[in-house]
Amino acid sequence: MSRTFFILFISAVLLFFSGCKKEKEEPPNPNKFQLSEIKAGNRSLSQGTTLQDVDVNSAFYLSFSEALDSLSLREGVIIENESASQTANIDFKLENKGQNLVIRPAESFQWFTTYSLSITSKLKAASGASFDGANFSFKTENGQLKLISALINGAALTDNTVLKDIPYDSLQIELVFNEPIEATDLISKFKTIPPVDLHINISDDNTTVTLKNIDPLDYYRQYIFIISATLNSASGFDFAGFDKKFITGLNPTVKMPPLSDEELLDKVQQQTFRYFWDYAHPVSGMARERFGSGETVTTGGSGFGVMAIISAIDRGFISRDAGVERLMTITDFLTTADRFHGVWPHWMNGSNGSVIPFSGNDNGGDLVETSFMAAALLSARQYLNPANNTELFLISKINELLETIEWDWYTRNGQNVLYWHWSPSVGWAMNMQIKGYNEALITYFMAAASDQHGISADVYHNGWANSSHFINGKQFYGIELPLGFDYGGPLFFAHYSFLGLDPRGLSDNYANYWTQNLNHSLINRQHCVENPGNFMAYSAECWGLTASDDPDGYAVHEPTRDNGTITPTAALSSMPYTPEESMEALRHFYFILGDKLWGEYGFYDAFNPDKGWWTNSYLAIDQGTTMVMIENHRSGLLWELFMSAPETQNAMDKLGFSSRKY
């Protein structure tokens, strides 16, 4: 029994393995062929699942184990709209010796529709082999309303660049869509920020929209054109939304009442002066650093303000008594304010005179800012009348302030150079030597003028004049620049030192300073005329690059660092050097741009049409140079006062300056 069972068991095992071997070795049916791969675009299809979001123009790629019979394709492969039971019209192309089949729709598939792709048993191989059949499913993507083109006055609005100089009074936007749009409530679908009333016209096929302005737009203004995402096609397709910036060009019409040149100069000086008079700090009388700076007053800007007060007295904008009283308030404040070896800080609290740090380590004396104030006080002293007891007392206060400025301390233990900063808490940590050529010529001049704490000529020649960027001598825009950085640097270099120091006929071993300032101004202007940066508004009558506020905060602007920001004080403060060119700029700023640029205290600090930016700020240093340099252009008042001081003549002799006028 057991033997019989064993024999039967062994026989069964052998039969099983024999059967397996036979199944493994069974060759494929020569009368059948196989589908190796099927893709819609680059995505694979699988039986039993529906491939989503297939492009309505997608191609399908099928690979087979054998070459196909081309005559069997039409009945062998069928794509059908499942909901409509409608067969799609498709084109076939065989590749790779007939083993690969490419299928493309003769017309786009319908949006958001499920289709079946059937490979039927009627598909044959070239060898005559048959196919068992297979079924696949896919669903097309949802339709999308797309903007094919957008033109604004003929220029492409879809580029990455911001379109500029669009005519303020002639705006035309043309939009072309890939599908007919739903033509209801279009006013809410197409708009601008800030708002513009638009006339909207739509083509007969509802694919093209044309928009035109009804009223003129604001000039030199940045607009955002918006197509709302609530816009739909007539078939209900969604739109992703669209927005694009553009900037309008100049409106050249006159915006302000007519004035003669002299009346205009009077108006500019008088209104600019109000910054130092009406907006001065109520306790100290000092100039606030900028509009809105509260307690922060500025030493250098207040020095410019002192000169502005002298000009205002002389022009009758204020009475002499009121002006002297304000000068007394300022000198009283300066007497008790923080000083560092006689040197005032850049910024102070206008109520108590304590230093307000300009930066982390700049929390002590600022020699350059102090020199601006010292030059102003010297000019004021020369204007005062010693026969008047009040003014004589003020003269003595000014002399005491000037005599206690320790210019020599700032040579840092007797070096042949002046240092910009010193602080009792951080010492010489700022470590900034004052080297030319920049706005600080007056600093060396005032230091040389001091009897008690003066510097030697060696400090001037080895410190100020001994730098790699002092002598220039090259030409820029065909104009020679004697000193300084290429293209001259910011234009305040031609202003700050020369509010009192008269450059007419002034020269030393290094330059004629009238030529220096004239050519610097002309180079700055010519840069704006030639406009290599292609900025908006730049022209022969709209020019001037200097330090000022700008769209990104505050920056130094010059031909080598130009971002499209024009600062009115640059051209206006160069009026002594370029009277015709500066007057041309003044007329443009006031009459053509005045509705945007003119405010309570004269011209706002800066503007940048290229970025659609206009500030409403004022800075003391820019207000002061405008007021004082226009005065020097008109009367030479501040120049003559400063140059009349015996200290000035001593400094000229010491440093080797000469003047044909004094």
SETOR-208713 format. One line per 4 residues: their letters; for each residue x negated, y negated, z negated of C-alpha. Coordinates in steps of 0.1 Angstrom, whole numbers, plus 5000, padded with zeros to 4 digits. Example, Ala and Ser with C-alpha at 12.3 -4.5 7.8 and 13.67 -1.06 7.14 Angstrom:
<nodes>
as) 4877:5045:4922; 4863:5011:4929
</nodes>
This chain:
<nodes>
msrt) 5000:5000:5000; 4973:4976:4990; 4952:4986:5020; 4981:4980:5043
ffil) 4988:4946:5028; 4951:4936:5031; 4951:4945:5068; 4983:4926:5074
fisa) 4969:4895:5056; 4936:4895:5076; 4955:4899:5108; 4977:4869:5099
vllf) 4948:4847:5090; 4930:4856:5123; 4962:4849:5142; 4965:4814:5125
fsgc) 4930:4803:5133; 4933:4817:5168; 4964:4797:5173; 4948:4765:5160
kkek) 4918:4769:5183; 4941:4774:5213; 4960:4741:5204; 4928:4721:5200
eepp) 4914:4732:5233; 4947:4726:5252; 4939:4701:5280; 4961:4670:5285
npnk) 4990:4674:5308; 4977:4665:5343; 5012:4653:5352; 5013:4626:5325
fqls) 4994:4593:5319; 4991:4571:5288; 4994:4535:5278; 4961:4525:5261
eika) 4969:4489:5250; 4995:4461:5254; 4991:4425:5244; 5010:4392:5247
gnrs) 4982:4367:5252; 4956:4379:5227; 4980:4395:5202; 4990:4432:5203
lsqg) 5025:4445:5206; 5037:4476:5186; 5067:4498:5191; 5093:4493:5163
ttlq) 5084:4457:5155; 5091:4424:5172; 5061:4401:5179; 5070:4365:5169
dvdv) 5063:4331:5183; 5052:4342:5218; 5045:4314:5242; 5073:4309:5267
nsaf) 5047:4311:5295; 5026:4339:5279; 5010:4366:5301; 5011:4403:5291
ylsf) 4981:4426:5295; 4987:4464:5297; 4959:4490:5300; 4966:4526:5312
seal) 4946:4558:5314; 4950:4560:5351; 4954:4537:5381; 4991:4527:5387
dsls) 5012:4531:5418; 5019:4495:5428; 5052:4505:5444; 5066:4517:5411
lreg) 5059:4485:5391; 5092:4467:5398; 5113:4495:5384; 5087:4507:5360
viie) 5082:4476:5339; 5112:4454:5329; 5115:4424:5306; 5150:4416:5295
nesa) 5167:4388:5275; 5184:4409:5248; 5211:4385:5240; 5221:4378:5276
sqta) 5213:4412:5290; 5195:4393:5317; 5163:4407:5334; 5135:4382:5336
nidf) 5118:4375:5370; 5082:4385:5365; 5050:4387:5387; 5026:4417:5386
klen) 4989:4418:5392; 4967:4450:5391; 4931:4447:5379; 4902:4471:5371
kgqn) 4910:4494:5400; 4946:4495:5391; 4943:4506:5355; 4951:4472:5341
lvir) 4984:4454:5347; 4989:4417:5341; 5025:4404:5339; 5035:4368:5340
paes) 5069:4352:5340; 5078:4336:5373; 5097:4310:5352; 5092:4302:5316
fqwf) 5110:4324:5291; 5138:4308:5271; 5129:4292:5238; 5134:4311:5206
ttys) 5148:4342:5223; 5142:4379:5218; 5131:4399:5248; 5125:4436:5253
lsit) 5096:4448:5274; 5104:4483:5287; 5080:4506:5304; 5103:4531:5320
sklk) 5098:4567:5332; 5100:4553:5368; 5064:4539:5364; 5041:4562:5382
aasg) 5003:4566:5385; 4986:4566:5418; 4979:4602:5413; 5016:4609:5410
asfd) 5015:4614:5372; 5045:4602:5352; 5050:4582:5321; 5072:4592:5292
ganf) 5084:4556:5286; 5079:4530:5258; 5098:4500:5245; 5085:4468:5229
sfkt) 5101:4436:5216; 5089:4400:5213; 5105:4367:5204; 5095:4334:5220
engq) 5084:4303:5200; 5109:4277:5191; 5110:4248:5215; 5091:4216:5206
lkli) 5097:4181:5219; 5063:4168:5229; 5050:4134:5239; 5032:4139:5273
sali) 5019:4103:5277; 5022:4070:5259; 5011:4037:5275; 5010:4003:5260
ngaa) 5007:3976:5287; 4992:4003:5309; 4965:4015:5284; 4967:4050:5269
ltdn) 4981:4047:5234; 4972:4084:5226; 4934:4078:5226; 4916:4078:5193
tvlk) 4906:4041:5196; 4928:4013:5183; 4941:3992:5213; 4932:3955:5209
dipy) 4941:3922:5224; 4976:3933:5233; 4994:3902:5245; 5015:3889:5216
dslq) 5043:3878:5239; 5044:3906:5264; 5045:3941:5249; 5056:3971:5270
ielv) 5054:4007:5257; 5061:4036:5281; 5067:4070:5267; 5071:4103:5286
fnep) 5084:4135:5269; 5083:4171:5280; 5120:4175:5275; 5151:4153:5277
ieat) 5156:4135:5244; 5188:4130:5224; 5197:4095:5234; 5216:4084:5204
dlis) 5206:4059:5177; 5172:4053:5194; 5167:4020:5175; 5160:4041:5144
kfkt) 5137:4065:5162; 5113:4039:5177; 5099:4011:5155; 5069:3992:5144
ippv) 5054:3981:5111; 5057:3952:5106; 5091:3952:5124; 5095:3940:5159
dlhi) 5128:3938:5177; 5125:3961:5207; 5146:3964:5239; 5149:4001:5247
nisd) 5155:4016:5281; 5158:4053:5289; 5155:4070:5323; 5183:4089:5339
dntt) 5168:4123:5330; 5162:4112:5294; 5125:4120:5295; 5110:4085:5298
vtlk) 5115:4057:5273; 5104:4021:5279; 5103:3996:5251; 5097:3958:5254
nidp) 5095:3931:5228; 5125:3907:5225; 5107:3880:5206; 5069:3872:5205
ldyy) 5048:3892:5181; 5025:3877:5155; 4990:3871:5170; 4958:3888:5158
rqyi) 4980:3912:5138; 4977:3949:5134; 5008:3968:5141; 5017:4005:5138
fiis) 5040:4019:5164; 5060:4048:5151; 5081:4075:5168; 5102:4091:5140
atln) 5101:4129:5134; 5139:4128:5134; 5138:4124:5172; 5151:4156:5188
sasg) 5154:4169:5224; 5188:4173:5240; 5184:4210:5233; 5178:4204:5196
fdfa) 5140:4208:5197; 5121:4191:5168; 5095:4164:5173; 5064:4162:5152
gfdk) 5063:4125:5149; 5038:4100:5163; 5021:4068:5151; 4994:4046:5165
kfit) 4979:4013:5157; 4974:3983:5180; 4963:3947:5175; 4977:3917:5193
glnp) 4956:3891:5209; 4954:3853:5203; 4984:3830:5206; 4965:3799:5219
tvkm) 4992:3774:5211; 4986:3745:5186; 5000:3754:5152; 4992:3722:5132
ppls) 5001:3685:5134; 4977:3664:5155; 4947:3647:5138; 4917:3628:5151
deel) 4883:3643:5144; 4877:3619:5116; 4911:3626:5101; 4904:3663:5103
ldkv) 4871:3660:5086; 4886:3639:5058; 4914:3665:5054; 4889:3695:5053
qqqt) 4866:3678:5028; 4895:3666:5005; 4914:3698:5004; 4882:3719:5000
fryf) 4871:3697:4972; 4903:3705:4953; 4889:3740:4946; 4863:3723:4924
wdya) 4886:3698:4909; 4921:3713:4905; 4909:3749:4902; 4878:3742:4879
hpvs) 4877:3760:4846; 4897:3739:4822; 4872:3741:4793; 4838:3739:4810
gmar) 4847:3721:4843; 4826:3747:4860; 4836:3764:4893; 4853:3797:4890
erfg) 4834:3823:4909; 4863:3830:4932; 4900:3825:4933; 4915:3846:4906
sget) 4883:3852:4887; 4897:3839:4854; 4870:3832:4828; 4841:3839:4852
vttg) 4823:3808:4864; 4793:3807:4886; 4761:3787:4881; 4751:3783:4917
gsgf) 4787:3777:4929; 4791:3751:4902; 4760:3734:4914; 4775:3731:4948
gvma) 4806:3718:4930; 4786:3691:4913; 4774:3679:4947; 4810:3680:4959
iisa) 4821:3658:4930; 4795:3632:4941; 4808:3633:4976; 4844:3630:4964
idrg) 4836:3600:4943; 4819:3583:4972; 4848:3590:4996; 4874:3579:4971
fisr) 4891:3612:4966; 4887:3607:4929; 4877:3577:4907; 4841:3572:4896
dagv) 4852:3574:4860; 4870:3607:4865; 4840:3621:4884; 4815:3610:4857
erlm) 4838:3625:4830; 4838:3658:4848; 4801:3658:4852; 4798:3651:4815
titd) 4820:3681:4807; 4798:3703:4829; 4765:3691:4814; 4779:3695:4779
fltt) 4788:3731:4787; 4754:3738:4803; 4736:3724:4772; 4753:3750:4749
adrf) 4756:3779:4774; 4734:3810:4773; 4699:3802:4787; 4669:3825:4791
hgvw) 4638:3804:4789; 4659:3775:4801; 4674:3795:4830; 4712:3801:4833
phwm) 4727:3834:4843; 4744:3840:4876; 4778:3843:4859; 4791:3829:4826
ngsn) 4823:3829:4805; 4837:3794:4812; 4851:3790:4777; 4821:3799:4755
gsvi) 4791:3800:4779; 4781:3836:4772; 4765:3856:4800; 4787:3878:4821
pfsg) 4765:3905:4837; 4763:3903:4874; 4752:3939:4874; 4738:3965:4849
ndng) 4704:3949:4845; 4713:3915:4857; 4724:3902:4823; 4699:3873:4818
gdlv) 4685:3844:4836; 4689:3840:4874; 4663:3816:4887; 4678:3812:4922
etsf) 4713:3803:4909; 4696:3780:4884; 4677:3762:4912; 4710:3755:4930
maaa) 4723:3739:4898; 4691:3720:4891; 4690:3705:4926; 4726:3694:4922
llsa) 4719:3678:4888; 4689:3660:4902; 4711:3646:4930; 4738:3636:4905
rqyl) 4713:3618:4884; 4702:3598:4914; 4738:3588:4921; 4744:3576:4885
npan) 4740:3540:4875; 4717:3535:4846; 4732:3500:4840; 4763:3518:4829
ntel) 4760:3531:4793; 4781:3562:4799; 4762:3571:4831; 4729:3563:4814
flis) 4738:3588:4786; 4746:3614:4813; 4713:3607:4830; 4695:3615:4798
kine) 4715:3647:4793; 4706:3658:4829; 4669:3650:4823; 4669:3671:4792
llet) 4685:3701:4810; 4660:3698:4839; 4630:3695:4816; 4638:3726:4797
iewd) 4640:3750:4826; 4608:3772:4822; 4601:3778:4859; 4566:3790:4851
wytr) 4579:3817:4828; 4593:3834:4858; 4559:3840:4873; 4558:3870:4850
ngqn) 4526:3864:4831; 4510:3841:4857; 4514:3860:4889; 4514:3840:4921
vlyw) 4551:3846:4928; 4584:3838:4912; 4607:3865:4899; 4645:3862:4904
hwsp) 4656:3877:4870; 4646:3881:4834; 4667:3894:4805; 4658:3897:4768
svgw) 4674:3931:4767; 4658:3947:4798; 4630:3923:4805; 4618:3924:4841
amnm) 4638:3955:4849; 4654:3939:4880; 4618:3935:4893; 4629:3913:4923
qikg) 4602:3889:4936; 4615:3859:4954; 4599:3861:4988; 4608:3843:5020
ynea) 4625:3838:5042; 4660:3835:5027; 4682:3811:5008; 4656:3805:4980
lity) 4633:3779:4994; 4649:3754:4970; 4639:3776:4941; 4602:3771:4948
fmaa) 4608:3734:4955; 4625:3728:4922; 4598:3749:4904; 4571:3728:4919
asdq) 4590:3696:4910; 4590:3703:4873; 4565:3682:4852; 4566:3704:4821
hgis) 4570:3739:4836; 4559:3735:4872; 4542:3761:4894; 4511:3756:4916
advy) 4510:3756:4953; 4494:3790:4952; 4526:3805:4939; 4544:3790:4969
hngw) 4519:3801:4995; 4511:3835:4980; 4546:3843:4968; 4572:3827:4989
anss) 4553:3826:5022; 4535:3859:5018; 4559:3885:5030; 4562:3907:5061
hfin) 4594:3890:5072; 4584:3854:5067; 4569:3844:5100; 4589:3854:5131
gkqf) 4583:3834:5163; 4603:3856:5185; 4632:3846:5208; 4668:3858:5204
ygie) 4693:3850:5231; 4666:3828:5245; 4662:3808:5213; 4630:3808:5193
lplg) 4633:3815:5156; 4603:3802:5136; 4609:3821:5103; 4627:3850:5088
fdyg) 4644:3882:5098; 4653:3889:5134; 4683:3869:5145; 4679:3847:5114
gplf) 4699:3867:5089; 4732:3853:5074; 4738:3817:5081; 4738:3807:5044
fahy) 4700:3808:5047; 4703:3775:5066; 4727:3759:5040; 4720:3767:5004
sflg) 4685:3752:5002; 4694:3723:5023; 4724:3709:5005; 4700:3684:4990
ldpr) 4667:3691:5006; 4668:3671:5039; 4656:3691:5068; 4655:3662:5092
glsd) 4619:3659:5102; 4609:3682:5073; 4579:3705:5079; 4550:3723:5062
nyan) 4523:3747:5073; 4549:3773:5084; 4577:3756:5102; 4597:3725:5111
ywtq) 4629:3731:5091; 4652:3712:5113; 4642:3734:5142; 4645:3765:5119
nlnh) 4680:3757:5109; 4692:3744:5143; 4679:3775:5161; 4692:3798:5134
slin) 4727:3783:5138; 4725:3785:5176; 4714:3821:5176; 4742:3830:5152
rqhc) 4767:3812:5175; 4753:3827:5207; 4756:3862:5192; 4793:3856:5188
venp) 4796:3842:5223; 4779:3872:5239; 4796:3895:5214; 4777:3928:5219
gnfm) 4800:3945:5194; 4830:3936:5215; 4849:3922:5185; 4882:3904:5189
aysa) 4883:3866:5186; 4846:3860:5191; 4839:3830:5214; 4821:3797:5217
ecwg) 4848:3781:5195; 4852:3810:5170; 4819:3819:5155; 4800:3821:5122
ltas) 4784:3851:5104; 4774:3848:5068; 4781:3865:5034; 4818:3866:5025
ddpd) 4847:3887:5017; 4856:3912:5044; 4881:3941:5049; 4859:3964:5028
gyav) 4853:3940:4999; 4823:3917:5001; 4793:3919:5024; 4765:3900:5041
hept) 4773:3894:5078; 4747:3886:5104; 4740:3897:5140; 4723:3929:5128
rdng) 4751:3936:5103; 4782:3925:5122; 4816:3941:5116; 4838:3915:5133
titp) 4842:3892:5102; 4842:3855:5109; 4836:3832:5079; 4846:3795:5086
taal) 4820:3781:5062; 4792:3795:5084; 4800:3773:5115; 4813:3743:5094
ssmp) 4783:3742:5071; 4760:3741:5101; 4777:3709:5113; 4746:3687:5107
ytpe) 4726:3710:5130; 4753:3718:5156; 4778:3689:5154; 4795:3696:5188
esme) 4796:3734:5184; 4807:3732:5148; 4834:3706:5155; 4847:3728:5183
alrh) 4849:3757:5158; 4867:3734:5132; 4893:3724:5157; 4899:3760:5166
fyfi) 4901:3772:5130; 4925:3744:5121; 4948:3738:5151; 4949:3773:5166
lgdk) 4944:3795:5136; 4955:3772:5109; 4989:3789:5103; 4969:3819:5091
lwge) 4936:3804:5079; 4945:3772:5061; 4956:3771:5025; 4958:3752:4993
ygfy) 4920:3747:4990; 4912:3745:5027; 4901:3773:5049; 4904:3808:5034
dafn) 4871:3826:5031; 4871:3849:5061; 4891:3869:5087; 4886:3899:5109
pdkg) 4911:3902:5137; 4894:3934:5149; 4909:3950:5118; 4940:3929:5116
wwtn) 4926:3915:5083; 4931:3880:5069; 4922:3871:5033; 4938:3845:5011
syla) 4907:3842:4988; 4883:3814:4982; 4847:3816:4969; 4829:3788:4952
idqg) 4797:3792:4971; 4815:3790:5005; 4838:3761:4995; 4808:3741:4982
ttmv) 4786:3744:5013; 4815:3734:5035; 4823:3703:5016; 4787:3692:5010
mien) 4772:3700:5045; 4801:3682:5062; 4792:3652:5040; 4756:3654:5050
hrsg) 4767:3655:5086; 4788:3624:5082; 4767:3603:5058; 4736:3621:5047
llwe) 4746:3613:5011; 4734:3643:4993; 4702:3645:5013; 4693:3609:5006
lfms) 4701:3613:4969; 4680:3644:4964; 4651:3631:4985; 4651:3598:4965
apet) 4641:3616:4933; 4604:3611:4924; 4603:3648:4914; 4612:3657:4950
qnam) 4584:3636:4964; 4559:3652:4939; 4570:3687:4950; 4566:3678:4987
dklg) 4530:3666:4980; 4522:3696:4959; 4535:3722:4984; 4522:3704:5016
fssr) 4555:3693:5029; 4559:3662:5051; 4589:3643:5063; 4592:3617:5091
ky) 4621:3602:5072; 4609:3600:5036
</nodes>
